[in-house]
């Protein structure tokens, strides 16, 4: 998978993750999301920004889906479940949103 924004090709891994965190912009996110068939709305950006904040400002933390449900439910002021996140990112919320958010591929093994 390659990502091209404004005539510039952004390097990615074989699985579509950016190879350089600093290459990420919102325009890059929009291109990756479009390639994955996702139209980004406010809640998508909430998830993306949450994951970026956790990674950049919390020792490269990459939350699993269970922690995402807890933290985003608090952010949105409502009880949510995994289905809520999978409705936004059907390709696995932590991985797909992380890829769109320009984060490296998760090093942890699956899990809920």
C-alpha positions in Angstrom: 0.0 0.0 0.0 1.4 3.4 -0.8 0.2 6.8 0.3 0.4 9.8 -1.9 -0.5 13.3 -0.7 0.0 16.5 -2.7 2.2 14.6 -5.2 4.5 13.3 -2.5 4.8 9.6 -1.8 4.8 8.8 2.0 6.8 5.6 2.8 4.8 2.8 4.5 5.5 -0.7 5.7 4.2 -3.8 3.8 1.1 -3.6 6.0 0.4 0.0 5.3 1.7 1.7 8.5 3.8 4.8 8.1 7.5 4.2 8.6 8.0 7.7 10.0 5.7 9.2 12.6 6.6 12.7 11.5 5.2 12.1 8.0 1.6 12.0 9.4 -0.8 14.9 8.8 -4.6 15.0 8.7 -4.4 14.9 4.9 -2.4 11.7 5.1 -5.0 10.3 7.5 -7.8 11.2 5.1 -6.0 9.4 2.2 -5.4 6.2 4.3 -9.0 6.2 5.5 -10.3 6.6 2.0 -8.1 3.7 0.9 -9.7 1.7 3.7 -13.3 2.8 2.8 -13.8 5.0 5.9 -15.2 8.5 5.8 -13.8 10.2 8.8 -16.3 11.9 11.1 -15.8 13.5 14.5 -15.8 10.3 16.5 -13.2 8.8 14.1 -11.0 11.8 14.8 -11.6 11.3 18.6 -10.3 7.8 18.4 -7.3 8.7 16.1 -6.3 11.6 18.4 -6.7 9.5 21.5 -4.4 6.8 20.1 -1.8 9.4 18.9 -1.9 11.1 22.3 -1.4 7.8 24.1 1.5 6.9 21.9 3.3 10.3 21.7 2.6 11.4 25.3 2.4 8.2 27.3 5.6 6.2 26.6 4.5 4.8 23.2 1.4 3.2 24.8 -0.8 1.4 22.3 -4.1 0.7 24.1 -6.0 -2.5 23.4 -9.7 -2.5 22.6 -10.8 -2.9 26.2 -8.9 0.2 27.3 -10.1 2.1 24.3 -13.8 1.3 25.3 -13.2 2.6 28.8 -11.3 5.7 27.9 -13.4 6.8 24.9 -16.7 6.1 26.8 -15.4 8.6 29.4 -14.5 11.0 26.7 -17.9 10.8 25.1 -19.8 10.7 28.4 -21.6 7.5 27.6 -21.3 3.7 28.1 -19.9 2.2 24.9 -19.0 -1.3 23.9 -16.6 -2.9 21.4 -19.3 -2.8 18.7 -19.2 1.0 18.9 -15.6 1.0 18.0 -15.8 -1.7 15.4 -18.7 0.2 13.7 -16.2 3.1 13.3 -13.1 0.9 12.4 -14.3 -2.5 11.2 -10.7 -3.6 10.5 -9.9 -3.7 14.3 -10.2 -0.4 16.1 -6.7 -0.2 17.6 -4.9 -1.4 14.5 -6.9 0.4 11.8 -7.2 3.6 13.7 -3.5 3.4 14.5 -2.7 3.0 10.9 -4.8 5.9 9.9 -3.3 7.9 12.8 0.2 7.3 11.5 1.3 5.2 14.4 3.7 2.2 14.0 2.1 -1.3 13.9 1.2 -2.5 17.4 3.8 -4.7 19.0 1.4 -6.4 21.3 -0.3 -9.7 20.5 -4.0 -9.5 19.8 -6.2 -9.8 22.9 -9.3 -7.9 24.0 
